Amino acid sequence: MLDRSEEAAAFLTTASNAPRVGERLELAESEAVGPTKRDSARETGAHLPRFGRVVGLDDQQGATRRVAIRFEPPPRSSPLKTGR
């Protein structure tokens, strides 16, 4: 991750794995963060929101791409319909 605010973040990814602008992503904590640090971050509320939408993608040539995302709330599930 390169940058993070309350509403958005920017990160690098490989060019071949870059998402499309408008794509909704389910975000995951990095495995590089040890269990103790990850657990501590979750307790303090400093962890990433679970979902984000790609709002920007650089078009530079090379092996990596800078991706900008805006955090979004989780999708609401629709109520179950029951037959009568």
Secondary structure, 3 states (H helix, E strand, C coil): CCEECCCEEEEEEEHHHCCCCCCEEECCCCCCCCHHHHHHHHHHCCCCCCEEEEEEECCCCCCEEEEEEEEECCCCCCCCCCCC
